[in-house]
Amino acid sequence: MASDDTDEHGNRGTGTPAPPERADALRERASDGETVGTADASDAVDPKVAAAVAAAEAAGPGSGGTVRIDSWIWAVRLIKTRSLGATACRGGHVHVNGERVKAAYSVRVGDEVRLRHEGRERVVIVKRLIRKRVGAPVAVQCYIDNSPPPPPRENVAPAGLRDRGTGRPTKRDRRELERLRALRGLGPDGRPRSR
């Protein structure tokens, strides 16, 4: 049924059992005569990345275990710090399977996580649970990204930047800078105005 490099559940070298849905699907495919567990070109992973994934899984929860959502979104590099993840959960910016969740919510393999962060919505499906923060190539292996493309950036020159060495702005230059900033909705200090 499975090749030499897979376990009885169809997993390649992970040592953790497949989720029940996946194990059933693998059994069905095997009964239909398909080869199960053989590596193809799309499964080829850099050996360093594979070693890092194995190390991250070893540090992860046991079989059937769960991980806190704030910790997972930090570990897979969707958010820069775990405290930002907890703040996003408190603010209602994190949804799992369509429901708003708290930071201590236990995420499982197969859950859909929606995260609004820095003006962008990320939609990911959990493939692998990890607790420790890992490098970007390993983090990408832990989820399936279904996010919409990021909005295009505006190609507008930033208001108020001057050439180096031109000296202090004149009164006329300062008034022009203030007028440009007012058009862009920025205050005199270059920060967005509070309304």
LUMVOTOR-353242 format. One line per field, with one value per residue: x, y, z of N, C-alpha, C, O in turn. Coordinates in steps of 0.1 Angstrom, whole numbers, always signed. Layout:
<recs>
nX = [X;...];
nY = [Y;...];
nZ = [Z;...];
caX = [X;...];
caY = [Y;...];
caZ = [Z;...];
cX = [X;...];
cY = [Y;...];
cZ = [Z;...];
oX = [X;...];
oY = [Y;...];
oZ = [Z;...];
</recs>
This chain:
<recs>
nX = [+8;+18;+48;+83;+93;+72;+49;+24;+2;+5;+21;+51;+78;+72;+63;+40;+5;-18;-44;-78;-95;-77;-63;-84;-89;-65;-65;-87;-77;-56;-70;-82;-62;-42;-10;+4;+19;+43;+70;+68;+77;+65;+66;+92;+116;+139;+167;+177;+155;+136;+148;+146;+118;+112;+125;+109;+84;+91;+93;+67;+32;+21;+6;-26;-26;-29;-25;-21;-38;-27;-1;+5;+0;+21;+43;+43;+49;+30;+25;+45;+51;+43;+27;+15;-1;-19;-31;-44;-62;-78;-88;-106;-97;-89;-101;-113;-123;-145;-154;-150;-122;-106;-73;-64;-75;-76;-60;-64;-52;-62;-80;-94;-79;-84;-70;-68;-44;-23;-37;-43;-59;-53;-57;-55;-50;-45;-18;+1;+11;+29;+49;+72;+89;+98;+120;+113;+111;+104;+81;+63;+57;+39;+13;-15;-18;-44;-49;-62;-46;-22;-32;-25;+4;+6;+21;+33;+53;+68;+56;+75;+101;+134;+162;+195;+217;+208;+202;+186;+150;+134;+111;+91;+94;+87;+60;+50;+55;+38;+14;+13;+13;-11;-29;-25;-35;-19;-5;+13;+37;+41;+28;-3;-33;-53;-88];
nY = [-12;+14;+32;+26;+48;+59;+61;+40;+56;+70;+92;+110;+104;+120;+110;+115;+107;+108;+132;+121;+124;+126;+102;+84;+92;+86;+58;+51;+59;+41;+17;+20;+15;+34;+48;+54;+77;+80;+101;+129;+154;+177;+175;+177;+189;+212;+198;+211;+227;+206;+194;+214;+216;+191;+195;+215;+203;+183;+199;+206;+201;+169;+139;+147;+169;+204;+239;+272;+299;+325;+320;+303;+319;+336;+319;+310;+332;+352;+373;+397;+396;+377;+390;+409;+392;+383;+407;+413;+392;+400;+423;+414;+407;+382;+353;+320;+294;+310;+321;+345;+346;+341;+347;+324;+303;+270;+259;+237;+211;+217;+238;+269;+300;+334;+365;+399;+423;+450;+464;+444;+414;+381;+348;+316;+281;+257;+235;+223;+220;+241;+252;+268;+296;+298;+298;+316;+299;+275;+281;+286;+260;+252;+261;+266;+291;+311;+337;+368;+387;+413;+447;+470;+491;+526;+547;+572;+599;+604;+630;+658;+650;+659;+667;+656;+677;+701;+720;+740;+743;+770;+797;+797;+771;+756;+762;+751;+724;+720;+724;+703;+681;+685;+680;+653;+644;+645;+657;+686;+675;+653;+630;+610;+629;+632;+627];
nZ = [+0;+9;+2;+10;+23;+37;+65;+82;+78;+56;+57;+51;+67;+90;+114;+127;+129;+102;+97;+103;+81;+60;+61;+55;+29;+17;+20;+4;-22;-24;-25;-50;-67;-71;-67;-36;-15;-28;-38;-59;-84;-75;-47;-40;-19;-5;+11;+35;+42;+46;+68;+87;+89;+100;+125;+135;+136;+155;+178;+180;+189;+202;+186;+174;+189;+199;+191;+204;+189;+187;+191;+169;+146;+149;+149;+122;+109;+101;+116;+134;+162;+191;+209;+193;+179;+199;+205;+180;+180;+203;+192;+173;+148;+140;+126;+129;+109;+102;+126;+152;+173;+204;+218;+231;+217;+204;+177;+149;+126;+93;+98;+88;+87;+91;+88;+95;+89;+90;+70;+51;+42;+52;+43;+53;+53;+77;+76;+91;+125;+146;+173;+178;+165;+131;+102;+71;+47;+59;+73;+53;+45;+64;+60;+37;+15;+8;+3;-10;-37;-27;-23;-50;-48;-44;-68;-59;-52;-21;+0;+9;+9;+6;-15;-6;+11;+2;+21;+46;+44;+26;+35;+16;+5;+27;+31;+7;+12;+34;+22;+3;+21;+34;+13;+11;+34;+57;+87;+100;+110;+94;+99;+99;+101;+130;+132];
caX = [+0;+26;+62;+92;+96;+60;+44;+11;-9;+8;+30;+65;+89;+68;+61;+27;-5;-25;-58;-87;-100;-66;-60;-95;-87;-53;-69;-95;-69;-48;-79;-85;-50;-33;+2;+2;+31;+55;+73;+69;+84;+59;+69;+106;+119;+153;+170;+178;+141;+130;+154;+140;+104;+112;+128;+98;+74;+95;+90;+53;+24;+20;-5;-39;-25;-34;-16;-29;-39;-18;+13;+6;+2;+34;+53;+44;+53;+19;+26;+58;+53;+31;+18;+6;-11;-29;-38;-52;-74;-86;-95;-115;-91;-86;-113;-110;-135;-156;-158;-141;-116;-97;-59;-61;-82;-67;-61;-61;-49;-74;-87;-92;-76;-85;-63;-66;-32;-16;-45;-44;-65;-46;-66;-46;-55;-34;-13;+10;+11;+42;+49;+83;+90;+107;+123;+102;+109;+98;+68;+54;+53;+29;+0;-18;-21;-55;-51;-63;-34;-22;-36;-13;+9;+5;+34;+33;+65;+65;+57;+84;+115;+143;+176;+205;+227;+201;+201;+173;+140;+130;+97;+83;+95;+80;+46;+46;+55;+26;+2;+13;+9;-25;-36;-24;-41;-9;-3;+26;+48;+43;+20;-17;-40;-64;-100];
caY = [+0;+26;+29;+24;+61;+64;+52;+33;+66;+77;+104;+108;+108;+129;+103;+118;+102;+117;+134;+110;+126;+124;+88;+78;+95;+78;+44;+50;+60;+29;+6;+22;+11;+45;+47;+63;+79;+82;+115;+134;+166;+188;+173;+179;+200;+214;+190;+220;+230;+194;+192;+224;+213;+180;+200;+223;+193;+177;+208;+209;+192;+155;+136;+151;+181;+217;+251;+285;+307;+337;+314;+297;+329;+342;+309;+309;+345;+360;+385;+398;+392;+369;+399;+415;+382;+383;+420;+411;+384;+408;+433;+408;+406;+368;+344;+306;+287;+319;+326;+354;+338;+347;+343;+310;+293;+259;+257;+223;+210;+218;+250;+281;+311;+347;+375;+412;+429;+460;+468;+433;+402;+369;+336;+305;+268;+251;+222;+217;+228;+243;+262;+276;+304;+291;+306;+318;+288;+264;+286;+284;+246;+249;+265;+269;+305;+314;+351;+376;+395;+425;+459;+477;+503;+539;+552;+586;+603;+609;+645;+664;+646;+669;+662;+657;+687;+713;+729;+742;+748;+784;+798;+793;+756;+750;+764;+741;+711;+719;+723;+689;+672;+687;+673;+638;+641;+644;+669;+693;+667;+642;+619;+612;+638;+626;+635];
caZ = [+0;+10;-1;+22;+31;+44;+76;+79;+76;+43;+60;+47;+77;+100;+126;+133;+121;+93;+102;+99;+67;+50;+62;+47;+14;+12;+19;-8;-33;-25;-29;-64;-74;-73;-58;-25;-7;-36;-40;-72;-85;-67;-33;-38;-9;-2;+23;+46;+46;+52;+82;+96;+91;+109;+138;+140;+140;+167;+189;+180;+198;+199;+177;+179;+198;+194;+194;+205;+176;+187;+190;+156;+136;+151;+145;+108;+104;+96;+125;+138;+176;+196;+216;+183;+176;+209;+203;+168;+185;+211;+184;+164;+135;+137;+126;+125;+104;+102;+139;+158;+183;+214;+216;+236;+209;+200;+162;+145;+112;+84;+101;+79;+96;+84;+97;+90;+96;+82;+58;+42;+48;+49;+44;+52;+58;+86;+72;+101;+137;+152;+184;+177;+153;+122;+91;+61;+39;+67;+77;+41;+45;+74;+57;+23;+14;-2;+4;-22;-39;-20;-32;-56;-41;-52;-73;-56;-45;-8;+1;+19;+9;-1;-19;+5;+9;-3;+32;+52;+34;+28;+40;+5;+4;+39;+28;-3;+18;+42;+13;-2;+32;+36;+3;+13;+47;+67;+95;+97;+113;+84;+104;+95;+110;+137;+129];
cX = [+9;+41;+70;+94;+84;+56;+30;+0;-6;+16;+44;+74;+85;+67;+48;+16;-12;-38;-67;-92;-90;-63;-71;-93;-75;-57;-78;-87;-61;-57;-83;-73;-40;-21;+1;+16;+44;+57;+74;+76;+79;+62;+84;+109;+134;+156;+171;+164;+134;+135;+148;+126;+103;+115;+116;+86;+78;+92;+75;+45;+24;+8;-18;-38;-29;-24;-25;-28;-29;-4;+15;+8;+15;+45;+54;+46;+43;+19;+39;+61;+41;+21;+9;-4;-23;-38;-48;-64;-83;-94;-104;-110;-87;-99;-108;-123;-148;-160;-147;-135;-108;-83;-56;-68;-72;-70;-57;-58;-62;-82;-84;-90;-76;-79;-62;-55;-26;-24;-46;-51;-57;-56;-57;-53;-43;-31;-6;+10;+25;+40;+60;+84;+101;+110;+112;+101;+102;+83;+58;+49;+42;+15;-2;-24;-32;-58;-53;-49;-34;-26;-24;-9;+8;+19;+34;+46;+61;+66;+67;+98;+123;+156;+185;+214;+221;+199;+187;+163;+137;+116;+88;+83;+87;+65;+41;+46;+42;+14;+1;+8;-6;-34;-36;-30;-31;-8;+10;+38;+50;+35;+5;-24;-51;-77;-110];
cY = [+12;+22;+29;+37;+67;+55;+47;+43;+73;+90;+100;+113;+117;+123;+106;+112;+112;+120;+124;+112;+122;+109;+80;+80;+87;+63;+42;+50;+47;+18;+8;+19;+22;+42;+58;+65;+81;+97;+118;+147;+177;+187;+175;+191;+200;+206;+199;+224;+218;+191;+202;+221;+201;+185;+208;+214;+186;+185;+211;+200;+178;+152;+140;+164;+194;+228;+263;+293;+318;+332;+309;+308;+336;+332;+308;+322;+353;+373;+385;+394;+385;+379;+407;+405;+382;+396;+419;+402;+392;+418;+427;+407;+392;+360;+330;+299;+297;+325;+334;+346;+346;+341;+329;+299;+283;+257;+242;+222;+210;+230;+261;+293;+324;+357;+388;+419;+438;+463;+456;+421;+390;+357;+324;+292;+261;+237;+215;+226;+229;+253;+272;+284;+299;+301;+306;+306;+276;+269;+284;+270;+243;+254;+266;+283;+307;+329;+358;+384;+408;+437;+465;+489;+515;+543;+567;+589;+608;+624;+649;+659;+655;+662;+665;+669;+700;+724;+730;+748;+763;+785;+794;+777;+750;+751;+754;+727;+709;+717;+709;+679;+673;+680;+658;+634;+639;+657;+675;+685;+655;+630;+621;+620;+630;+634;+634];
cZ = [+0;+7;+11;+30;+37;+55;+72;+75;+63;+45;+56;+58;+88;+114;+133;+124;+113;+100;+96;+85;+57;+50;+54;+32;+9;+11;+6;-21;-35;-30;-44;-73;-77;-63;-48;-18;-15;-39;-55;-73;-77;-52;-30;-30;-7;+11;+36;+51;+52;+66;+92;+99;+101;+123;+143;+144;+153;+180;+190;+190;+194;+189;+183;+188;+191;+198;+195;+192;+176;+185;+175;+145;+137;+146;+130;+101;+97;+104;+131;+153;+181;+203;+205;+178;+186;+208;+191;+172;+193;+203;+174;+150;+131;+137;+122;+121;+105;+115;+145;+170;+193;+212;+221;+228;+204;+185;+159;+130;+104;+87;+91;+88;+87;+93;+89;+97;+86;+69;+48;+49;+43;+52;+42;+58;+65;+80;+83;+113;+143;+163;+183;+164;+144;+110;+80;+52;+46;+70;+65;+40;+54;+71;+42;+23;+3;-1;-9;-24;-31;-29;-38;-49;-50;-56;-71;-48;-31;-7;+12;+19;+0;-5;-7;+1;+4;+8;+37;+43;+37;+32;+29;+4;+15;+36;+17;+3;+26;+33;+7;+9;+35;+26;+5;+27;+58;+75;+93;+101;+104;+88;+100;+106;+117;+135;+140];
oX = [+7;+45;+65;+96;+84;+60;+26;-10;-14;+18;+49;+76;+94;+69;+45;+18;-13;-44;-65;-93;-93;-61;-68;-95;-76;-53;-76;-89;-59;-53;-86;-74;-30;-22;-2;+23;+55;+48;+79;+81;+86;+62;+87;+104;+140;+149;+168;+161;+127;+128;+145;+121;+95;+109;+113;+80;+69;+88;+71;+52;+28;+2;-21;-49;-32;-15;-35;-17;-22;+5;+26;+17;+20;+54;+65;+44;+45;+15;+45;+71;+30;+9;-2;-16;-34;-50;-59;-75;-95;-106;-111;-117;-82;-106;-100;-133;-159;-169;-135;-143;-103;-81;-47;-68;-62;-81;-49;-60;-72;-91;-73;-99;-69;-83;-57;-55;-24;-17;-51;-49;-55;-62;-51;-62;-32;-40;-6;+10;+32;+32;+59;+80;+111;+104;+104;+89;+94;+74;+47;+39;+36;+6;+8;-34;-29;-70;-47;-42;-45;-24;-13;-17;+10;+28;+37;+49;+51;+76;+67;+106;+119;+160;+185;+219;+228;+196;+178;+166;+137;+109;+77;+72;+80;+58;+30;+37;+36;+5;-10;+1;-12;-44;-45;-30;-34;-11;+18;+49;+59;+35;+1;-22;-58;-76;-121];
oY = [+21;+11;+31;+36;+78;+43;+48;+39;+82;+97;+89;+125;+122;+129;+100;+112;+124;+112;+118;+102;+116;+103;+71;+71;+82;+56;+32;+42;+42;+9;-2;+19;+20;+35;+69;+55;+82;+104;+110;+152;+186;+197;+174;+202;+190;+207;+194;+224;+219;+187;+198;+224;+201;+180;+207;+216;+183;+180;+217;+192;+175;+162;+138;+168;+194;+226;+264;+292;+320;+338;+310;+307;+342;+336;+305;+323;+361;+383;+375;+388;+387;+377;+410;+409;+381;+396;+424;+405;+391;+421;+435;+405;+390;+360;+329;+299;+292;+334;+331;+340;+357;+331;+322;+288;+286;+253;+237;+232;+203;+233;+262;+296;+325;+358;+389;+421;+435;+464;+459;+419;+388;+357;+322;+294;+260;+228;+203;+238;+219;+262;+283;+279;+295;+312;+298;+302;+269;+260;+281;+267;+232;+251;+266;+286;+306;+333;+354;+386;+414;+436;+466;+497;+514;+543;+574;+582;+615;+630;+643;+662;+659;+652;+675;+670;+710;+735;+722;+756;+768;+774;+787;+772;+740;+741;+748;+720;+699;+710;+703;+670;+663;+675;+651;+622;+633;+668;+670;+687;+646;+620;+632;+618;+621;+646;+639];
oZ = [-9;+8;+22;+42;+42;+56;+61;+70;+59;+36;+59;+59;+95;+124;+144;+112;+117;+108;+86;+77;+47;+39;+46;+25;-2;+1;+0;-30;-46;-37;-51;-85;-84;-53;-51;-15;-9;-41;-63;-62;-72;-45;-19;-33;-6;+20;+47;+63;+62;+75;+103;+110;+110;+133;+155;+154;+161;+190;+200;+197;+182;+185;+194;+193;+179;+206;+188;+186;+165;+178;+170;+137;+127;+139;+125;+89;+88;+99;+133;+156;+175;+203;+208;+175;+182;+210;+192;+167;+191;+206;+167;+140;+120;+147;+113;+129;+108;+115;+144;+178;+189;+204;+215;+232;+199;+181;+166;+123;+108;+79;+86;+96;+77;+105;+78;+109;+74;+58;+36;+61;+31;+63;+31;+67;+59;+79;+84;+112;+144;+163;+188;+154;+149;+109;+80;+50;+40;+70;+67;+35;+54;+79;+34;+29;-9;-4;-19;-14;-30;-41;-32;-43;-63;-47;-81;-39;-30;-11;+23;+28;-11;+2;-1;-10;+1;+6;+34;+34;+48;+33;+31;+2;+13;+39;+18;-1;+26;+37;+6;+6;+38;+29;+2;+30;+69;+69;+84;+95;+106;+80;+98;+118;+111;+135;+139];
</recs>
